[in-house]
Amino acid sequence: MPVNRVLDVVAPRRLGRPYRWLLGAAWTSNLGDGVALAAGPLLVASQTSSAMLVALAALLQRLPWLVFGLWAGAIADRLDRRRVVMVANVLRAIVVALLCVAIATGEVSIGVVLATMFLYGVAEVFADTTAQTLLPALVPRPHLSVGTHRLQAAFLTCNQLVGPPVGAFLFALGAVLPFMAQVVCALLAVVLVSRIAASPAPDGAPGLAVPRDGERTHVRRDIAEGLRWIAGNAAVRTLALVILVFNVTWAAAWSVLVLWSRDHLGMSEVGFGLLTTASAVGGLIGTALYSRIERRFSLATVMRACLLLEVATHLALALTTAGWLAIVIMLEFGAYAFVWGTVSTTVRQRAVPQRFQGRVGSVYMVCVFGGLVAGQGLGGLIAERWGLTAPFWFAFAGAGVTLALVWRQLAHIAHADAAG
């Protein structure tokens, strides 16, 4: 009975049994990715001391989103989404398993590691793009925010908090161990996703079938159709632009965070670690408070508050000269960032028809990663020219102007609904 009560809290029965399988897969796959989040950079550093190659490794993880993101969205809207997720996760497991063989046999090199990161990233694009379309197909529309909240919590707990220290510990025991664990997690996620179709969805959920209109078209035509739909939907289009700009400004500031903490605040390596840990702890606080926030405030109010806090955070970090205060600010950042992620995802999933979920979701991910790549480049250039606090001032100004421009539209965005 206690186990059942805990399960009901984590995944309420009203969300249905298919959602529980999906949530289990999310916990498992995020744990594997969290382990790799620490082990991956450690493996790269063990193979090279070149700063350029280390930076290239980070780039190769994001590049597939820019190259294949729109294609992944179209594929998700054309094929059986559950099977796409399963196949992509199997491919991820195979790629990492080959890396394990290379490490175990002493044949690993920086070239092998970089190739693995790129290929893994390609499979991840298709797995993650398609996985995000499963929730609105399995959960009734009124419960989407609850389902999104639980999935976000799984990411935060396993990917950001539990996984990285486990990955670092396993790497210290043996370089191959964290990647073996990642393979096991990916395969277990495949098994859990396979169980979704065996369980009936609750009343009100549209189900896994993807609506089809007419004959099957070329993928490029599907992509164009999705882009036209976004261009014609003011609420979804504006939300995509907000996410793009806010990721550019965020990445510009965060690109120099390690240097800013060391040279501007005088913090040690441990202090920098506390900054990142504080944001994860803040996310847990956001997790605990989200249900109350959702009940007490409208979605438009929550969206405005989150974006306003983002602007204020950049300003506060630009002004602070104390390490302890920076840690407090990062705690607040983690809390509202989690709430924003849940709300913005829920709003998008409610507004987008089932047949466009993959394509629209992929556009959003391209905006996220495109913004991160552009912002990181801008942040470095700005810091070189005007100093380490300049990227935070740039982020404050850019985010502030953007928020002012969309402030009145957020009410319409928050309550946009699918037209069909």
C-alpha positions as CSV (number, residue, x, y, z in Angstrom):
1,M,0.0,0.0,0.0
2,P,2.7,2.6,0.8
3,V,4.3,1.9,-2.6
4,N,0.9,2.4,-4.3
5,R,0.4,5.7,-2.5
6,V,3.8,7.0,-3.5
7,L,3.1,5.9,-7.1
8,D,-0.3,7.8,-7.0
9,V,1.5,11.0,-5.9
10,V,4.3,10.7,-8.5
11,A,2.0,9.7,-11.3
12,P,-1.7,10.2,-10.5
13,R,-4.1,7.6,-11.7
14,R,-6.1,10.2,-13.7
15,L,-3.2,10.4,-16.0
16,G,-3.5,6.8,-17.0
17,R,-1.3,3.8,-17.1
18,P,0.4,4.7,-20.4
19,Y,1.6,7.9,-18.8
20,R,3.2,5.9,-16.0
21,W,5.2,3.9,-18.5
22,L,6.2,7.1,-20.3
23,L,7.3,8.6,-17.0
24,G,9.3,5.5,-16.1
25,A,11.0,5.7,-19.4
26,A,11.8,9.4,-18.8
27,W,13.3,8.7,-15.3
28,T,15.4,5.9,-16.8
29,S,16.7,7.7,-19.9
30,N,17.4,10.9,-18.0
31,L,19.4,9.0,-15.4
32,G,21.6,7.6,-18.2
33,D,22.0,11.0,-19.8
34,G,22.8,12.5,-16.4
35,V,25.5,9.9,-15.9
36,A,27.0,10.8,-19.3
37,L,26.7,14.5,-18.5
38,A,29.6,14.2,-16.1
39,A,31.4,11.2,-17.6
40,G,31.4,12.6,-21.2
41,P,33.5,15.7,-20.5
42,L,35.8,13.6,-18.2
43,L,36.4,11.1,-21.1
44,V,37.1,14.0,-23.5
45,A,39.6,15.6,-21.0
46,S,41.3,12.2,-20.6
47,Q,41.9,12.1,-24.3
48,T,43.0,15.6,-25.1
49,S,44.2,18.9,-23.4
50,S,43.2,21.0,-26.5
51,A,40.7,23.6,-25.6
52,M,39.5,23.7,-29.2
53,L,38.7,19.9,-29.2
54,V,37.0,20.3,-25.8
55,A,34.8,23.1,-27.3
56,L,34.2,21.0,-30.4
57,A,32.9,18.1,-28.3
58,A,30.3,20.5,-26.7
59,L,29.4,21.8,-30.2
60,L,28.9,18.3,-31.6
61,Q,26.3,17.6,-29.0
62,R,24.2,20.6,-30.2
63,L,24.9,20.6,-33.9
64,P,22.6,17.6,-34.7
65,W,19.6,19.7,-33.5
66,L,20.3,22.4,-36.0
67,V,21.0,19.9,-38.9
68,F,18.3,17.3,-38.2
69,G,15.8,19.0,-35.9
70,L,13.2,19.8,-38.5
71,W,13.5,16.4,-40.2
72,A,13.0,14.7,-36.9
73,G,9.8,16.7,-36.3
74,A,8.4,15.6,-39.7
75,I,9.3,12.0,-39.1
76,A,7.5,12.1,-35.7
77,D,4.4,13.3,-37.5
78,R,4.6,10.6,-40.2
79,L,5.4,7.4,-38.4
80,D,4.4,5.4,-35.3
81,R,5.8,7.8,-32.6
82,R,6.3,5.0,-30.0
83,R,8.4,3.0,-32.4
84,V,10.4,6.0,-33.5
85,V,11.4,6.6,-29.8
86,M,12.2,2.9,-29.3
87,V,14.4,2.7,-32.5
88,A,16.2,5.9,-31.7
89,N,17.0,4.7,-28.1
90,V,18.2,1.4,-29.4
91,L,20.6,3.3,-31.8
92,R,21.8,5.4,-28.9
93,A,22.5,2.2,-26.9
94,I,24.4,0.7,-29.9
95,V,26.6,3.9,-30.4
96,V,27.5,4.0,-26.7
97,A,28.1,0.2,-26.6
98,L,30.6,0.6,-29.4
99,L,32.3,3.3,-27.3
100,C,32.4,0.9,-24.4
101,V,34.2,-1.7,-26.6
102,A,36.7,0.9,-27.7
103,I,37.4,1.9,-24.1
104,A,37.6,-1.7,-22.8
105,T,40.1,-2.7,-25.6
106,G,42.2,0.4,-25.3
107,E,41.3,1.6,-28.8
108,V,39.6,4.8,-27.7
109,S,40.9,8.1,-29.0
110,I,39.6,11.7,-29.2
111,G,38.4,11.0,-32.7
112,V,36.3,8.0,-31.5
113,V,34.9,10.1,-28.7
114,L,34.0,13.0,-31.0
115,A,32.3,10.7,-33.5
116,T,30.4,9.0,-30.7
117,M,29.1,12.3,-29.4
118,F,27.9,13.4,-32.8
119,L,26.2,10.1,-33.7
120,Y,24.6,9.9,-30.2
121,G,23.4,13.5,-30.7
122,V,21.8,12.5,-34.0
123,A,19.9,9.6,-32.4
124,E,19.0,11.9,-29.5
125,V,17.4,14.4,-31.8
126,F,14.9,11.9,-33.1
127,A,14.3,10.3,-29.7
128,D,13.7,13.5,-27.8
129,T,11.7,15.2,-30.6
130,T,9.3,12.3,-30.9
131,A,9.1,11.6,-27.1
132,Q,7.7,15.0,-26.5
133,T,4.8,14.3,-28.8
134,L,3.7,11.3,-26.7
135,L,2.5,13.2,-23.7
136,P,-0.4,15.1,-25.4
137,A,-1.4,11.9,-27.1
138,L,-1.7,10.0,-23.8
139,V,-3.0,12.5,-21.3
140,P,-6.4,14.4,-21.5
141,R,-5.9,18.1,-22.3
142,P,-6.9,19.4,-18.8
143,H,-4.1,17.3,-17.2
144,L,-1.3,18.3,-19.6
145,S,0.3,20.6,-17.1
146,V,0.4,17.9,-14.4
147,G,2.0,15.4,-16.8
148,T,4.5,18.0,-18.0
149,H,5.3,18.9,-14.4
150,R,6.2,15.3,-13.5
151,L,8.3,14.8,-16.7
152,Q,10.2,18.1,-15.9
153,A,10.8,16.8,-12.4
154,A,12.2,13.5,-13.8
155,F,14.6,15.5,-15.9
156,L,15.7,17.7,-13.1
157,T,16.2,14.9,-10.5
158,C,17.9,12.4,-12.7
159,N,19.6,14.4,-15.3
160,Q,20.8,17.4,-13.2
161,L,21.1,16.1,-9.6
162,V,21.5,12.3,-9.4
163,G,23.1,11.4,-12.7
164,P,26.2,13.6,-12.8
165,P,27.7,12.7,-9.4
166,V,27.0,9.0,-10.1
167,G,28.7,9.4,-13.5
168,A,31.7,11.0,-12.0
169,F,31.9,8.3,-9.3
170,L,31.7,5.5,-11.8
171,F,34.3,7.1,-14.1
172,A,36.7,7.2,-11.1
173,L,36.2,3.5,-10.7
174,G,36.7,2.8,-14.4
175,A,36.2,4.8,-17.5
176,V,34.0,2.3,-19.2
177,L,31.5,1.9,-16.2
178,P,29.4,5.0,-16.7
179,F,28.9,4.3,-20.3
180,M,27.9,0.8,-19.6
181,A,25.3,2.1,-17.2
182,Q,24.1,4.5,-19.9
183,V,23.6,1.6,-22.3
184,V,21.5,-0.3,-19.7
185,C,19.4,2.8,-19.0
186,A,18.7,3.4,-22.7
187,L,17.6,-0.2,-23.3
188,L,15.4,-0.2,-20.2
189,A,13.7,2.9,-21.5
190,V,13.0,1.0,-24.7
191,V,11.3,-1.7,-22.7
192,L,9.2,0.8,-20.8
193,V,8.1,2.7,-23.9
194,S,7.1,-0.6,-25.6
195,R,4.6,-1.1,-22.8
196,I,2.7,2.1,-23.6
197,A,0.6,0.6,-26.4
198,A,-0.4,-2.3,-24.2
199,S,-2.3,0.0,-21.8
200,P,-5.5,1.8,-22.7
201,A,-5.3,5.6,-22.5
202,P,-7.7,7.4,-20.1
203,D,-11.0,9.0,-21.4
204,G,-10.3,12.3,-23.1
205,A,-6.8,11.4,-24.3
206,P,-6.5,11.4,-28.2
207,G,-4.4,8.3,-28.3
208,L,-1.2,7.5,-30.2
209,A,-2.7,7.5,-33.7
210,V,-1.6,10.5,-35.8
211,P,-4.3,12.1,-38.0
212,R,-3.6,11.9,-41.7
213,D,-4.9,14.2,-44.4
214,G,-4.8,12.8,-47.9
215,E,-1.8,11.0,-49.4
216,R,1.6,10.7,-47.8
217,T,3.9,13.6,-48.9
218,H,7.6,14.2,-49.0
219,V,9.3,15.0,-45.8
220,R,10.4,18.5,-47.1
221,R,6.8,19.3,-47.9
222,D,5.7,18.2,-44.4
223,I,8.4,20.5,-42.9
224,A,7.2,23.4,-45.0
225,E,3.6,22.7,-44.0
226,G,4.6,22.8,-40.3
227,L,6.5,26.0,-40.8
228,R,3.5,27.6,-42.5
229,W,1.2,26.5,-39.6
230,I,3.5,28.2,-37.1
231,A,3.7,31.3,-39.3
232,G,-0.1,31.5,-39.4
233,N,-0.6,31.0,-35.7
234,A,0.3,34.2,-33.9
235,A,0.4,32.7,-30.4
236,V,2.7,29.8,-31.2
237,R,4.8,31.9,-33.5
238,T,5.4,34.6,-30.8
239,L,6.2,31.9,-28.2
240,A,8.8,30.4,-30.5
241,L,10.4,33.8,-31.0
242,V,10.4,34.5,-27.2
243,I,12.2,31.1,-26.6
244,L,14.7,31.9,-29.3
245,V,15.6,35.4,-28.0
246,F,15.7,34.4,-24.4
247,N,18.0,31.5,-25.2
248,V,20.3,33.8,-27.0
249,T,20.5,36.2,-24.1
250,W,20.7,33.4,-21.5
251,A,23.5,31.7,-23.3
252,A,25.4,34.9,-23.8
253,A,25.6,35.4,-20.1
254,W,26.1,31.8,-19.1
255,S,28.9,31.3,-21.6
256,V,31.3,33.2,-19.4
257,L,29.8,32.0,-16.0
258,V,32.9,30.0,-15.0
259,L,35.3,32.9,-15.7
260,W,32.9,35.4,-14.2
261,S,32.6,33.4,-11.0
262,R,36.4,33.0,-10.7
263,D,37.7,36.4,-11.9
264,H,34.9,38.7,-11.0
265,L,33.6,37.1,-7.8
266,G,36.8,35.4,-6.7
267,M,35.1,32.0,-6.3
268,S,36.9,28.7,-6.3
269,E,36.1,25.7,-8.4
270,V,34.0,24.5,-5.5
271,G,32.2,27.8,-5.5
272,F,31.4,27.5,-9.2
273,G,30.0,24.0,-8.5
274,L,27.8,25.5,-5.8
275,L,26.3,27.9,-8.4
276,T,25.2,25.0,-10.7
277,T,24.0,23.0,-7.7
278,A,22.0,25.9,-6.4
279,S,20.1,26.2,-9.7
280,A,19.2,22.5,-9.5
281,V,18.1,22.8,-5.9
282,G,16.0,25.8,-7.0
283,G,14.4,23.6,-9.6
284,L,13.4,21.2,-6.9
285,I,11.8,24.1,-5.0
286,G,9.9,25.0,-8.2
287,T,8.8,21.3,-8.4
288,A,7.4,21.4,-4.9
289,L,5.6,24.7,-5.4
290,Y,4.3,24.3,-9.0
291,S,0.9,22.7,-8.2
292,R,0.1,25.6,-5.8
293,I,1.3,28.2,-8.3
294,E,-0.9,26.7,-11.0
295,R,-4.0,26.7,-8.8
296,R,-3.6,30.3,-7.5
297,F,-2.5,32.1,-10.7
298,S,-3.5,32.2,-14.3
299,L,-1.0,30.9,-16.9
300,A,-0.5,34.4,-18.3
301,T,0.4,35.7,-14.9
302,V,2.9,32.8,-14.4
303,M,4.5,33.4,-17.8
304,R,4.9,37.1,-17.2
305,A,6.3,36.5,-13.7
306,C,8.9,34.0,-15.0
307,L,10.1,36.2,-17.8
308,L,10.2,39.2,-15.5
309,L,12.4,37.2,-13.1
310,E,14.6,36.2,-16.0
311,V,15.3,39.9,-16.8
312,A,15.8,40.6,-13.1
313,T,18.2,37.7,-12.7
314,H,20.5,39.0,-15.5
315,L,20.5,42.5,-13.8
316,A,21.2,41.0,-10.4
317,L,24.1,38.9,-11.7
318,A,25.5,41.9,-13.5
319,L,25.5,44.0,-10.3
320,T,26.5,41.4,-7.7
321,T,30.1,41.2,-6.4
322,A,29.5,38.6,-3.7
323,G,29.7,34.9,-4.2
324,W,27.1,34.0,-1.6
325,L,24.6,36.4,-3.2
326,A,25.2,34.8,-6.6
327,I,24.4,31.4,-5.2
328,V,21.1,32.8,-3.8
329,I,20.3,34.3,-7.2
330,M,21.0,31.0,-8.9
331,L,18.7,29.3,-6.5
332,E,15.9,31.7,-7.5
333,F,16.8,31.1,-11.2
334,G,16.4,27.4,-10.9
335,A,13.0,27.7,-9.3
336,Y,11.4,30.0,-11.9
337,A,13.2,28.3,-14.8
338,F,11.5,25.0,-13.9
339,V,8.1,26.7,-13.7
340,W,8.6,28.4,-17.0
341,G,9.7,25.2,-18.7
342,T,6.5,23.4,-17.5
343,V,4.2,26.3,-18.4
344,S,5.6,27.0,-21.8
345,T,5.5,23.4,-22.8
346,T,2.0,23.0,-21.6
347,V,0.8,26.0,-23.4
348,R,2.4,24.9,-26.7
349,Q,1.0,21.3,-26.4
350,R,-2.5,22.6,-25.8
351,A,-2.3,25.0,-28.7
352,V,-0.9,22.7,-31.3
353,P,-3.0,20.0,-33.1
354,Q,-1.9,16.4,-32.8
355,R,-0.8,16.1,-36.4
356,F,1.6,19.0,-36.0
357,Q,3.1,18.2,-32.5
358,G,6.3,16.7,-33.9
359,R,7.0,19.5,-36.4
360,V,6.2,22.4,-34.1
361,G,8.1,20.8,-31.2
362,S,11.1,20.4,-33.5
363,V,11.0,24.1,-34.4
364,Y,11.0,24.9,-30.7
365,M,14.1,22.7,-30.1
366,V,15.9,24.3,-33.1
367,C,15.1,27.7,-31.5
368,V,16.5,26.5,-28.2
369,F,19.7,25.1,-29.5
370,G,20.1,27.7,-32.2
371,G,19.7,30.4,-29.5
372,L,22.3,28.6,-27.3
373,V,24.9,28.4,-30.1
374,A,24.4,32.0,-31.2
375,G,24.3,33.3,-27.6
376,Q,27.5,31.5,-26.6
377,G,29.4,33.0,-29.6
378,L,28.0,36.5,-28.8
379,G,28.8,36.2,-25.1
380,G,32.5,35.4,-25.8
381,L,32.8,38.3,-28.2
382,I,31.1,40.7,-25.8
383,A,33.2,39.6,-22.8
384,E,36.4,40.0,-24.8
385,R,35.5,43.5,-25.8
386,W,33.8,44.9,-22.7
387,G,34.6,42.7,-19.8
388,L,33.0,39.7,-18.0
389,T,29.9,41.6,-16.7
390,A,29.1,42.9,-20.2
391,P,27.3,39.7,-21.3
392,F,25.0,39.9,-18.3
393,W,24.1,43.6,-19.2
394,F,23.5,42.5,-22.8
395,A,21.2,39.7,-21.5
396,F,19.4,42.1,-19.2
397,A,18.8,44.6,-22.1
398,G,17.9,42.0,-24.7
399,A,15.5,40.1,-22.5
400,G,13.9,43.2,-21.1
401,V,13.2,44.7,-24.5
402,T,11.8,41.4,-25.7
403,L,9.5,41.1,-22.7
404,A,8.2,44.7,-23.1
405,L,7.3,43.9,-26.8
406,V,5.4,40.7,-26.0
407,W,4.0,41.6,-22.6
408,R,0.4,42.2,-23.8
409,Q,0.5,39.2,-26.1
410,L,1.3,36.8,-23.3
411,A,-2.4,36.7,-22.2
412,H,-3.4,35.5,-25.7
413,I,-0.5,33.0,-25.9
414,A,-1.2,31.5,-22.5
415,H,-4.8,30.6,-23.4
416,A,-4.4,29.7,-27.1
417,D,-6.0,26.4,-27.9
418,A,-5.8,23.9,-30.7
419,A,-7.9,24.8,-33.7
420,G,-7.9,21.3,-35.1
